[in-house]
Every structure is written in structure tokens, then in C-alpha cells.
Amino acid sequence: MKATATSTECGAYDLGREDLTVLLIDQPRYRVDQVWRGLYGKGLRPAEMTDLPQELRSRLDAGLPPGLRLSAESKSDGGKTVKWLWALSDGAQVETVLMRYPDRATVCVSTQAGCAMRCTFCATGQAGFARNLTTGEIVEQVVVAKRAAEPDRLSNVVFMGMGEPLANYDRLWEAIVRINGDVGLSARHLTVSTVGVVPGIRRLAHEALPVNLAVSLHAANDALRSSLVPLNKRYPIAVLMEACRQYQVAKGRRLSFEWALISGVNDRLADADELAALAQPLGAHVNLIPLNPTPGYRVRGTSPAGVRAFRDHLRRLRVNATVRQNRGTDIAAACGQLAAGAGTAVRNPATS
């Protein structure tokens, strides 16, 4: 596929093969494959591509600049969680989080600078929307993370960072195609998270690659969900569930529902009953996330005991429910905390 570079699409990973062919018009044709493999397969800057002549390396290093420039790096969990703050070519900023586990790693990737969804408890939504990321800016986050994870294997990519992935659909999907075909990660290890952009879910159902779908649900009735996730007013729960069903039928893949547990808001047993009524017919897996603190939403997260009680009640209702381990809360790198800043997180009263 071609991704012609524009004034904002100026990074090395925003060039498609046709663009690269034009750039290397004076070179043997095999040079295009060499450079492409170096960028995507090995994560190299042109200056590091030792299979190219020195003169060509210097020329490409100047002509193919990185789309991401590191502004800050924060580490947590003994170095197992790393957050990068990137400056983009136009001054916008985004964050990426790499999480290491035994013998593997997961990267949480941003798809927008800011977010227009305005979810009340999410730091990115509180900060507002700047712009969509380009295909190259999305892909480059994965390439950098893959190289940083070595010698461990980068096994999973989750599009759960800054922004609503399905609101930047075309560039997201082109990035997924490249991450799968050129970077070499299985589609079954790529997860797209959405707050419920129904047209995007329907489009995703018809794509060739069987990526995973995670829906940030957080409430199972329209009144509560609309107060937490304003997009619910446009695509209410019944419409969202039908789109999820269509996706599941088309892909044969298990859905995930993400649920940020907020004390006194959506953590009662009655809330679990409503959630089970949605999850059971779809066989959906429920991923419980104790709410992480953000500056613009001072309601506390559910206590550890409350989280366990909610999970256990769902399991009694025969819903597959697990609790996500928070990583990087102290560096504002956990779910819902990314806001393109290098500072530390807000203190969580639920865990103090």
C-alpha cells in the first residue's frame, strides 16, 4: 500500500514502498527491499544499515528522519515498565508504554495526540484533542518498542494509549497491516480498544486480519454510561452490543469488555449483574481495571477488597472475569493516565 508523505507525514515510517522507490530511483531496485527490511524488520536508522554504501546511508539518514523525538523517559516496576514521551514534527506530544514480563513484552500504543471522546475519568480525554497520528507515527512506536524489548520478544501490541483508535481508522488499519506484514507480529496478538465507535467496529469486522477487539464499557446501562462515556449518547448500549455481536460472528474471536472500577459509581453487585447480562450472551471476557487516579477526576478507585468481590460475583454468574495488574501508576503510565506529560501520577486514595 502507498502512504504518500505530506507536510505532517514526514517521518521515515510514513513512506510507502512506492515513495521509497521514488526516493531510491538512482539505486538498484533491490535497495528498496534492503531499506524496507532495515526499517521494519530490524528497527534500524539508515545510518545503522551496514549493508548499504556509506554515502547512501548518510543521504538516507538525512532524508528519512524519525517521526518521534524522545522528550522524556520514565521507568517504574524496577525498570520493567517504561514510558516514553515523544515530540512529533509539529510540536504535538504523545506517550507510549512498554511493559516487560518474563520472556515477553507488551507495548501500549497511542493513535491520537489527545482524545475527543471526553470520558470523564481518563486523563487523555480531560486534556482534549490535538490531532490524529499518521500511519508512520503509530508504526514507529511499535518498532522502537520491539528494539527496546530485546532480547525479550515483543509479543503483544495494544492500541490502548492516547486517543480513540477507531476515530483514526484509516491510518490505524494501515499501521496494523504494516505491523503484521513488515514488523512481523501476528494479528492475533494485536488488540484494538474502543469506547464504542460503532461504525469502526463494523468496518473492523470486515477486515482480513483477525485482530482482537476490546470495548471500554465501564457501565451496563445507558444513563450511567452516558455520564462516564459521552459517546454512548450517539451509540447506546443496545446498538454497541449488536455491533459487537456482528464482529464476533464475522471473526470468531472472543471479545473483551474493559471495566474501570470506580468506588460507589459502577462497583456494586447490581452493576455486576447488569454487566453479566451483557457479557454472557456474547461469551465476552471481562477485564476489570481498578480506576487509576487522574487530576481531573477525583473520585477514588474501588478498594482491593471491592475489586475482588466484584470479580467473584461475576464468576458466580459464569462470566470469565480477571483483574488487570496496574503497571506504572507512579509514573502516570497506567490505564487512563496518559496525557503527554512526564510527571508522576496523582496519589490514589483507594490504595493509601
C-alpha positions as CSV (number, residue, x, y, z in Angstrom):
1,M,0.0,0.0,0.0
2,K,1.1,3.5,-0.6
3,A,1.1,6.2,2.1
4,T,2.3,9.3,0.4
5,A,4.0,11.7,2.8
6,T,2.5,15.2,3.4
7,S,3.7,18.2,5.4
8,T,2.9,16.4,8.7
9,E,3.7,13.0,7.4
10,C,7.5,13.5,7.2
11,G,8.9,10.6,9.2
12,A,10.7,7.6,7.7
13,Y,7.8,5.3,8.5
14,D,5.3,7.5,6.6
15,L,6.8,6.5,3.3
16,G,5.2,3.7,1.4
17,R,7.1,1.4,-0.8
18,E,6.3,3.5,-3.9
19,D,7.6,6.6,-2.1
20,L,10.8,4.8,-1.2
21,T,11.2,3.6,-4.8
22,V,11.0,7.2,-6.0
23,L,13.5,8.2,-3.3
24,L,15.9,5.5,-4.4
25,I,15.3,5.9,-8.2
26,D,19.0,6.2,-8.8
27,Q,19.8,3.0,-7.0
28,P,19.5,-0.7,-7.9
29,R,15.9,-1.9,-7.3
30,Y,17.0,-4.3,-4.5
31,R,17.9,-1.3,-2.4
32,V,14.2,-0.7,-1.7
33,D,13.9,-4.1,-0.1
34,Q,17.1,-3.6,1.9
35,V,16.0,-0.3,3.3
36,W,12.4,-1.5,4.0
37,R,13.7,-4.6,5.8
38,G,16.1,-2.5,7.8
39,L,13.4,-0.1,8.9
40,Y,10.7,-2.6,9.7
41,G,12.3,-5.9,10.3
42,K,15.3,-4.7,12.2
43,G,14.2,-1.3,13.5
44,L,17.4,0.4,12.2
45,R,18.1,4.0,11.4
46,P,19.6,4.3,7.9
47,A,22.9,5.2,9.4
48,E,22.9,1.8,11.0
49,M,22.2,-0.2,7.8
50,T,25.7,-1.5,7.2
51,D,24.6,-3.4,4.1
52,L,24.3,0.0,2.3
53,P,27.1,2.1,1.0
54,Q,28.3,4.8,3.4
55,E,27.3,7.6,1.1
56,L,23.7,6.2,0.7
57,R,23.4,5.7,4.5
58,S,24.3,9.3,5.1
59,R,21.9,10.5,2.4
60,L,19.0,8.4,3.8
61,D,19.7,9.3,7.4
62,A,19.2,13.0,6.5
63,G,16.2,12.3,4.2
64,L,14.4,9.8,6.4
65,P,14.2,11.4,9.8
66,P,12.4,9.7,12.7
67,G,8.8,10.8,13.2
68,L,9.2,10.5,17.0
69,R,11.7,12.5,19.0
70,L,12.3,11.5,22.6
71,S,11.4,14.2,25.1
72,A,11.4,12.2,28.3
73,E,11.7,8.6,29.6
74,S,10.2,7.4,32.9
75,K,10.7,3.9,34.4
76,S,8.8,2.0,37.1
77,D,8.5,-1.5,38.5
78,G,12.2,-1.9,38.6
79,G,12.6,-0.9,35.0
80,K,10.0,-3.4,33.7
81,T,7.6,-0.6,32.8
82,V,8.9,2.2,30.6
83,K,7.0,5.3,29.4
84,W,8.3,7.4,26.5
85,L,7.1,11.0,25.9
86,W,7.5,11.8,22.2
87,A,7.6,15.1,20.4
88,L,6.1,15.0,16.9
89,S,7.2,17.0,13.9
90,D,4.6,19.8,14.6
91,G,5.1,20.0,18.3
92,A,2.3,17.7,19.4
93,Q,3.2,15.1,22.0
94,V,2.2,11.5,22.7
95,E,3.2,8.7,25.0
96,T,4.0,5.0,24.6
97,V,4.3,2.4,27.4
98,L,6.4,-0.7,27.2
99,M,5.7,-3.4,29.8
100,R,8.1,-6.3,30.2
101,Y,7.1,-9.7,31.5
102,P,9.1,-12.9,31.8
103,D,10.4,-13.7,28.3
104,R,8.0,-11.3,26.5
105,A,6.8,-7.7,26.3
106,T,3.7,-5.7,25.5
107,V,3.6,-2.2,24.1
108,C,0.7,0.2,24.6
109,V,0.5,2.5,21.6
110,S,-1.2,5.9,21.0
111,T,-3.2,6.6,17.9
112,Q,-4.0,10.3,18.5
113,A,-2.5,13.3,20.2
114,G,-5.1,13.8,22.8
115,C,-8.7,12.5,22.5
116,A,-12.1,13.9,21.6
117,M,-14.1,11.2,23.4
118,R,-14.2,13.2,26.7
119,C,-14.5,10.1,29.0
120,T,-14.7,11.8,32.4
121,F,-12.2,9.6,34.3
122,C,-9.5,9.5,31.6
123,A,-6.6,11.9,31.6
124,T,-6.3,11.9,27.8
125,G,-9.9,12.8,27.4
126,Q,-9.6,15.5,30.0
127,A,-6.7,17.1,28.0
128,G,-8.7,17.4,24.8
129,F,-7.9,16.6,21.2
130,A,-5.0,17.8,19.1
131,R,-4.8,15.6,16.0
132,N,-4.7,12.1,14.6
133,L,-1.4,10.4,14.4
134,T,0.0,9.4,11.0
135,T,0.4,5.8,10.0
136,G,4.2,6.2,10.4
137,E,3.9,7.7,13.9
138,I,1.8,4.7,15.0
139,V,4.1,2.1,13.5
140,E,7.3,3.8,14.7
141,Q,6.1,3.4,18.3
142,V,6.0,-0.4,17.8
143,V,9.3,-0.5,16.0
144,V,11.0,1.4,18.9
145,A,9.4,-0.8,21.5
146,K,10.4,-4.0,19.7
147,R,14.0,-2.9,19.6
148,A,13.9,-1.7,23.2
149,A,12.4,-5.0,24.4
150,E,15.4,-7.1,23.1
151,P,16.5,-9.7,24.0
152,D,12.9,-10.4,25.0
153,R,10.2,-10.8,22.4
154,L,7.7,-8.1,21.7
155,S,4.6,-10.3,21.7
156,N,1.7,-8.0,22.0
157,V,0.6,-4.6,20.7
158,V,-2.4,-3.0,22.4
159,F,-3.9,0.2,20.9
160,M,-4.9,1.5,24.3
161,G,-2.7,4.5,24.6
162,M,-3.7,8.1,23.9
163,G,-6.7,8.6,21.6
164,E,-9.6,6.6,20.3
165,P,-8.1,4.2,17.7
166,L,-11.3,3.8,15.6
167,A,-11.7,7.6,15.3
168,N,-8.4,7.4,13.2
169,Y,-9.5,4.3,11.4
170,D,-7.7,4.5,8.0
171,R,-4.3,5.3,9.5
172,L,-4.8,2.8,12.3
173,W,-5.6,0.0,9.8
174,E,-2.6,0.8,7.5
175,A,-0.4,0.7,10.6
176,I,-1.9,-2.7,11.6
177,V,-1.2,-4.1,8.1
178,R,2.5,-3.0,8.3
179,I,2.9,-4.1,11.9
180,N,1.6,-7.6,10.9
181,G,3.3,-7.9,7.5
182,D,6.5,-5.9,7.8
183,V,7.3,-5.8,11.5
184,G,6.2,-9.4,11.8
185,L,3.7,-9.5,14.7
186,S,0.8,-11.9,14.5
187,A,-2.6,-10.3,14.0
188,R,-3.9,-12.4,16.9
189,H,-1.5,-10.5,19.2
190,L,-2.8,-7.1,18.1
191,T,-5.7,-5.6,20.2
192,V,-7.8,-2.6,19.3
193,S,-9.5,-0.9,22.2
194,T,-12.5,1.4,21.6
195,V,-15.1,3.2,23.8
196,G,-17.7,2.2,21.3
197,V,-17.3,3.7,17.8
198,V,-19.8,1.5,16.2
199,P,-19.1,2.3,12.6
200,G,-15.4,1.5,13.2
201,I,-16.4,-1.9,14.9
202,R,-18.5,-2.7,11.8
203,R,-15.6,-1.9,9.5
204,L,-13.2,-3.9,11.6
205,A,-15.5,-6.9,11.3
206,H,-14.9,-7.0,7.5
207,E,-11.1,-6.6,7.5
208,A,-8.9,-9.6,6.6
209,L,-6.7,-9.7,9.7
210,P,-8.3,-11.2,12.8
211,V,-7.2,-8.6,15.4
212,N,-8.7,-8.6,18.9
213,L,-11.4,-6.2,19.9
214,A,-11.6,-4.7,23.4
215,V,-14.6,-2.5,24.3
216,S,-14.2,0.0,27.1
217,L,-17.6,-0.5,28.6
218,H,-17.5,0.8,32.2
219,A,-21.2,0.8,32.7
220,A,-24.0,-1.5,31.6
221,N,-27.0,0.9,31.5
222,D,-27.3,3.9,29.2
223,A,-27.9,6.5,31.9
224,L,-24.7,5.7,33.8
225,R,-22.6,5.0,30.7
226,S,-23.6,8.3,29.1
227,S,-22.3,10.2,32.2
228,L,-19.0,8.3,32.0
229,V,-18.6,7.9,28.3
230,P,-20.4,10.7,26.4
231,L,-20.2,8.8,23.1
232,N,-22.8,6.4,24.5
233,K,-25.4,9.1,23.7
234,R,-24.7,8.6,20.0
235,Y,-24.2,4.8,20.1
236,P,-26.2,3.5,23.1
237,I,-25.5,0.1,24.6
238,A,-28.1,-1.9,22.5
239,V,-26.5,-0.6,19.3
240,L,-23.0,-1.2,20.6
241,M,-23.8,-4.8,21.7
242,E,-25.2,-5.6,18.2
243,A,-22.0,-4.3,16.6
244,C,-20.0,-6.5,19.0
245,R,-22.2,-9.5,18.1
246,Q,-21.6,-8.8,14.4
247,Y,-17.8,-8.6,15.0
248,Q,-17.8,-11.8,16.9
249,V,-19.8,-13.7,14.2
250,A,-17.5,-12.4,11.5
251,K,-14.2,-13.1,13.2
252,G,-14.9,-15.9,15.6
253,R,-12.8,-14.1,18.2
254,R,-13.5,-13.6,21.9
255,L,-14.5,-10.1,22.8
256,S,-13.2,-8.3,25.9
257,F,-15.1,-5.7,27.9
258,E,-12.9,-3.3,29.9
259,W,-14.4,-2.0,33.1
260,A,-12.7,0.6,35.3
261,L,-14.0,0.1,38.8
262,I,-15.0,3.4,40.4
263,S,-15.9,3.5,44.1
264,G,-19.7,3.9,44.6
265,V,-20.2,4.5,40.9
266,N,-20.1,1.2,39.0
267,D,-18.7,-1.3,41.5
268,R,-21.9,-2.5,43.2
269,L,-23.2,-6.1,42.8
270,A,-26.1,-4.7,40.9
271,D,-23.7,-3.3,38.4
272,A,-22.1,-6.7,38.1
273,D,-25.5,-8.2,37.5
274,E,-26.1,-5.7,34.6
275,L,-22.6,-6.4,33.2
276,A,-23.1,-10.2,33.3
277,A,-26.4,-9.8,31.4
278,L,-24.4,-8.2,28.5
279,A,-21.3,-10.4,28.7
280,Q,-22.9,-13.8,29.0
281,P,-24.7,-13.9,25.6
282,L,-21.5,-12.8,23.8
283,G,-19.2,-15.0,25.9
284,A,-17.2,-11.9,26.5
285,H,-14.2,-11.8,28.8
286,V,-14.4,-9.0,31.4
287,N,-11.1,-7.2,32.2
288,L,-11.5,-5.4,35.5
289,I,-9.3,-2.3,36.0
290,P,-9.1,-0.6,39.4
291,L,-9.5,3.1,38.5
292,N,-6.3,4.9,38.2
293,P,-6.2,8.4,39.6
294,T,-6.2,11.4,37.3
295,P,-6.0,15.1,38.0
296,G,-9.5,15.9,36.6
297,Y,-11.4,13.1,38.2
298,R,-11.1,12.9,42.0
299,V,-13.5,10.0,42.6
300,R,-11.5,7.2,44.1
301,G,-11.0,3.8,42.6
302,T,-12.6,0.7,44.2
303,S,-10.7,-0.8,47.1
304,P,-8.8,-4.1,46.5
305,A,-11.4,-6.0,48.6
306,G,-14.2,-4.4,46.5
307,V,-12.5,-5.4,43.3
308,R,-12.2,-9.0,44.4
309,A,-15.9,-9.0,45.5
310,F,-17.0,-7.7,42.1
311,R,-14.8,-10.2,40.2
312,D,-16.0,-13.1,42.3
313,H,-19.7,-12.1,41.8
314,L,-19.1,-12.1,38.1
315,R,-17.6,-15.5,38.2
316,R,-20.5,-16.8,40.2
317,L,-22.7,-15.5,37.3
318,R,-20.4,-17.6,35.0
319,V,-18.6,-14.6,33.4
320,N,-14.9,-15.0,32.7
321,A,-13.5,-12.1,34.7
322,T,-9.9,-11.2,35.6
323,V,-8.3,-8.2,37.2
324,R,-5.7,-6.3,35.3
325,Q,-2.4,-5.7,37.1
326,N,-1.7,-2.0,37.2
327,R,1.7,-1.1,35.9
328,G,3.4,2.3,36.1
329,T,0.9,4.1,38.2
330,D,3.6,6.0,39.9
331,I,4.8,7.5,36.6
332,A,1.3,8.1,35.2
333,A,1.7,5.3,32.7
334,A,-1.2,3.1,33.8
335,C,-4.6,2.8,32.0
336,G,-6.4,6.2,31.7
337,Q,-3.4,8.2,32.9
338,L,-1.6,9.1,29.6
339,A,-1.7,12.8,29.0
340,A,1.6,13.6,27.2
341,G,3.4,14.7,30.3
342,A,6.5,13.3,32.1
343,G,5.2,13.9,35.6
344,T,4.2,11.4,38.2
345,A,0.7,10.2,38.9
346,V,-1.9,11.6,41.3
347,R,-2.0,9.8,44.6
348,N,-4.7,7.2,44.7
349,P,-6.7,7.4,47.9
350,A,-8.1,3.9,47.4
351,T,-4.6,2.3,47.9
352,S,-3.3,4.7,50.6
